[in-house]
Amino acid sequence: MPAVAALLERRTALAAFRREIPRGRFRVLTARSPAHLATLLSRHLVDSVIVGAEAVSRSAAFEALRIEYPTLPVFLYAPIRSGDAALLGRVERRGVAGVLVEGLDDPVMARVLRRAGLTARREQALLPMAAALDLVDPLQVAAWRVIVAEAPERLATEDLARRLGVSRETLSRRFAAGRAPTLKVAIDIVRLVAAGQLLGSPEWRVTDAARLLGYSSPSLLQRAARRLVGTSAGTLGTLPPDRILARLTSGGGSRWS
């Protein structure tokens, strides 16, 4: 499930955040300081970050977060008042994904985080590609939806088959029917797009992306990028999802081997 990292120093804000984030839909990572937040980002695949006004007021730490992780959606959660124009101006200049007003936006917090996180951005780019990948059977489409959402989190094909109510052998055979990619290639496609999301931020390197996305070594990520996209893994961060997808589909089924 998507992970949200929270740097909220006031106990009331942290309590409200935990209360409004439903269990089973998000994994919550709580940071004690900007340095601890950086550690969490290096160890976990994070979908978005939510910070309080205190973190933004420490200008150097907030600036570093936006410079080092520009592709990561960051939200401000604070009790906005009429005198907070400078605070809002600072977060706007740094391109935050949104401002959540404490006490007002609490009921919609989970929905906002879900719609603007890296998972949602990946779904917006990849789900419409089902037909281009020749995934037209209802089982193929259902599997593709799960793969797009969860492949970056080390999705096991056995678990996927169990959730879809078929054996792993049946799923593997029916998913790859026609000119569709195999399950392994489909998972790699999603992980390559996720790698591009990560590598668009300078603080994440190829070794970090490979580890966070479940590759046993960076060389396997490099190999997948060369085989499916025709480029190095490091270049993925410079390619928007539509460019990655265009390269993936340009060779048709001949590129799935």
N, C-alpha and C positions, 0 to 999 in steps of 0.2 A: 504494500500500500504506500501511497506517497508520504514522504517525510517532510514535516515542517519544522524548521529550527526557529526558536523564539528567544530573543534577547530582550526580556522585559524585567526591569529591575524593581519595579513597584509590585508588591505582593498582590495588591488588588487587581492589577492588570493581568498578572500571570494567572491568578485564580479564575478571572473571567475568561481568559483565553482557553484554559484547560476545561472549563465548564462548557464552553460553546463548541469545542472541537469533538465531534462524536467518535467514540471508540469504534475501531473496526474500519474506519474510513481514512484516518490519518495516523501516522506514527509521529509522536511529538518528541522533539529533541530540545531540551532546555539548556541554554547557554548562560553561564554565570558572568561572563565578561566578553569583550570583543575578542580577546585572545582565545578564550574557550570556544567561541563561535567559529573562529578560523580552524580550530582543531576538529570540530564537528564536521565542517565542510570538507576537510581532508579525509575523513574516515567514513562518511555516510553519503549516499546518493540523496541529495536534498532537493525537494520540489520547489520550495519557496522559503523565504525568511520573513519574519515579522519582528520589528524592533519598536522600542518605545522612544519617547521624546528624549530621554536621558542619553540614549545611544547616539541620537542625531546631534545632540548638543555638544558631544565630544567630537568636534568637527573632523579631527585627523582620523579617528577610527572609522567614522561613517564614510568619509571620502575614500579611505583605503578599501572599504568593503565594495563600494561602487566601482572603483577603478580596477580592483583585482578580480571581481566577479560581475562584470557588466551584463552577462546573459542570464543571471539568476534573478528571478522576480523578488523584489523586496517591498514590503508593505510597512507603512507607519501605523502604529496603533496607539492613540493618545487621546486624552480628553481635550479636544480642540476648543480654544476660547478665542474671543475677539482679538486678543493681543498676540496671537501666534502667527502673524503674517510672516515674520522672519523665518520661523520654523518651516512653514509651508513652502516658502520660497526656496529654502535650502533643499528640501526633498524634491521639489519640482525640477530644480536645476540638475539634480543628479538622476533624474528619470526613474523615480520609484514607480512600482506597478500600481499603487493605489494608496489611499489614506482611509483608514478605518477609524471612525470616531468612537472612542470608548464610551459605553453606555447607550449609544444610539445604534451603531452598526453591529452590535454583538449578535443579534439573531441571524444575520446574513453572513457572518464572518466565514464560516466553513464553506459556504457556497462561493463566496468571492475568491477565497484561496484556491479552491478546486478549479474554478474557471480560468484563473490566470497563471497557474503553475506550469512547470515545464512539461508535466504529463499532458495537460490539456492542450498545450501548444503542439506537442507531438501528435496527439490525436487529431487535431485540426488539419495537420499536414498529411498524415498517413491513412486515416480511415477512408477518405475518398479515393485512395489509390487501389482499393480492392479490385475493381474491375480491370485496371491496367495491369495488375499482377495475375489476372485470370482467376481470381477468387470469386466465384459466382454461386457455388453451391451453399445452401444455408449453413452446413457444418463448417465449410471453409470460412465463411464470413464471420460466424460466431467465434471460431478459433482466432481469426485475425484481430478481432476486437480485443480479446484477452491478451494476445501477443503484443499489440501496440501499447496497451496500458501497463503490462507487467514484465515484458521481456528484459528491460534494463535492470530489474530486480531479481535476476537469476531464476527465471521461470523454468520449471522442470516439465518436460513433455509428458511424463507420467501423471503429474498433477493436472496438467491441462486436459489430458484425455479423461481423467476421472471426473473432472468438473463438467465435461461435455457429455458424459454418460456413454463413452465408447472405450474400446481397448486402445492402447498406444499404437498397436499395429494397424488397426482400422483407421485411426486418425492420421497416421503417417501416410497411408496409402491414399485415402480420400483427399487429404489436403493437397497433395502433390499431383493430383489428377490433371490431365491436359498439359498446358504449358505453365502451370503454376509452380512457384518455387517449393522446395522441400520445407519442412518445418524448421530445420536447422538454418537454412538460408533466410527464411522469413524472420526468425529471431535475430539473425545477424543484421538484416536490413534495419530493424528497429533499433538495435544497439548502435549501429553506425550513425543513425540520425541522432540518437541520444548522445553519442560521443561528440558529434558536431555541436550540440547544445553546450556541452561542457567545455570543449576546446576553444569556443569563442571567448572564453574568459582566460586571461593570461596566467592566472594562478593555478589553473588545472593543466597539467602536462599529459602527454600521451600515457605515461606510466600511471598517472592518477586515474585517467579515464578508463584504462584497461582494468585496473583493480576495482574501481567502483562499479563497473558494468559486468563484472564476473568473469573476465577473461583470465585464464591461468597465467598468461604472460603477455607483455606488450606486443611481442612478435605475432601473436595470434590476431590481435586487433589490426596490426599493420597488414597482415596477410588478407584479412577479410576486406579491408579498405581497398587494397590493390586488386583483389579478385572481382569485387562487386562494383566498385566505383571507379577504379582505374586511377587512383591517386594515393598518396601517402596518408596515414592517419592524421598527421599533423595538419594537413590541408583541410580536413573536414570542418574545422572551426571557422574557416573563411568562406564556406559554402552554405548558403541558406538551405533549408530543407527541400525546397522545390528543385534546386540545382542538384542536390544529392539524388533525389528521386528521379530526375530526368536522366542522370547518368545510369542509375540502376535499371531503368526500363528501356533504355535505348538499344540494348543488345538482345532483348527478348529472352526466351527460354535458354538460349545458348549460353547465357552468362550465369545460369544457376549452377552449373557443374563445378 
